[in-house]
Amino acid sequence: MECLGQYDPAHVQADRDGSLDDPAYITGLPADHPLRRKENVFVFSTSAAAAQLNQFITMATAPGGIADTGVHLYHLTTGTLERREDGCETGCPYDNMLRGLGDDAPVIVTRQHLAAEHIRAARDLAVHRWPLRIRRAVDDLLLRLR
């Protein structure tokens, strides 16, 4: 999504620290700043979730033998769907080194998210309380997925 210009990683920290919830922060930005465009993505959440599910099903089942149909960009103003197959920019870490690693990625792209760290720690603690046979099954499954 970064390669497509859908978000700027420089703005992630402003979102995390709550600056984007502060009207004074927004009004203090230059008039042509991208964060002042008054874009509200909440309205499109259901549509985005449906599109993600469609793409996941395509990638997982490969109907007609095609698993990767490229990027689908919907343009609300024109009602058109653009399909791009050019992929990530050369050297993009999300396309090679970090692909599919999720929480196991060896790098922190912006900075640590304390709430997420607490949830991961609680999840790991809960897993260690499971009976040994369940832990082994989960570990085997995770190894197969990597």
N, C-alpha and C positions, 0 to 999 in steps of 0.2 A: 504494500500500500504506500510505503514511502516512495518507492521508485515511480509510482503512478501520480505522485503529487497529492495524494489524499490526506496526508498529514505531514507536518514538519516536526521532527523529533525535538527541535529546540522549544516547541510549545508544550511538550509533555510535562515538563517540570512545573510550568505555570498552572497547569491543570491539577497536578498532584498537590501542590502546596495551597490550593484554594484561591489563587489570584483571579482565576476566571469567574469566580463567584462574587468578586468584589467590583461593584459598578465603578468605583473610583479608579481601579486598575485599568478597566476597559476604556473609560473616557480619557485616561492619561496617555493612551497609545496614539500614534500618529493617525490622522484621518484615513490614510490609505492602507493601514495595517490589515493583514488578512483576518485577524481576530475581531475586527470591527465590522465585518460584513453581515452580521446578524443572521448567520446561518444556524438553523435549528434542525439537527438531525433526528430528533426524537420522533417526529412525524413519520420518518422513513424506516424506523427500526423494524417493523413487521415485514416490510418489503425486503429489507436487507437480510433479515433472518431467513426468509423464504429463498432468496437467491443463494445464500450460503449453503442452505440445505440441499438445494438442487445441484450446486457445484460439488458438494461432498458426495452425494449419491453418484454423480457421474464419475468422479474420481475413484470411488470405491468399487463400483460395479462395471465400469467401462462398457456401457451399452454400445453395441455395434463395433466393439473393439477400440473405442476412442475414450481414453480416460482424461486427457487434458484438453479441454476446449478453449483454453486461454482465458484472458481477463474479459469480463463483461461489465461495461460501463453504461449505466442508464442515465440519460440526460432528460431531466424533468421538463425543461423549457421547450425542447423540441419533440419529446416523446419518442426518442430514438434509442436504440441499444447498439452500442459500439462494441465490437469484438476485437481484442488485440491479442496477438500471439507472440509479440516480441520478447516477452519475459522481463526479468529484472535487468537492471544495468550491470555492466561488467564489473565484477568485484563485489557485488551486493552480498553482504554476509547472510541475509535472510534466505537467499536462493541456494546457498551451498553449505557453508559451515554450520549454520543454525537451523536449517530446515527440519521441521518436525521434532525439535528437541523440547520445546515448551519450557517447563520449569527446570529441566536438566541442562539447559544451555550453559556453556562454560563462561559466558560473559554477561555483564549487566549493561544493557544498552543505555539506560539513562542514569538511574541510581536505584538503590534498593528501596523497595516499597515495604515499609514496616508492617502494615496490616497483612500483606500477602505472606511475608516471612512468618508471622504468627500463625496464620492458617496452615502453612506448610508444616510448621513444627508440630501443631496439634494433630494434623493428619498423620504425620510420621509416628507420633506417639500412639495414636489410635491403632495404626497398622501393627505396631509391635505388641499390642495386647491381643491380637487375633491368635487363634490356635496356629501352631506351627504349620500344619498342612495347608491352611489357607494362605499364609504368608508365602510359602514355597510356590503355590499355584500363581499368586499375584506376581512374584518375582520371575517365574518362568514366562508368564504372559508378557511382562514388560521387556524381557530379553528378546523375545520373538518379535516384538513390535519395533525394536531398534534396528 
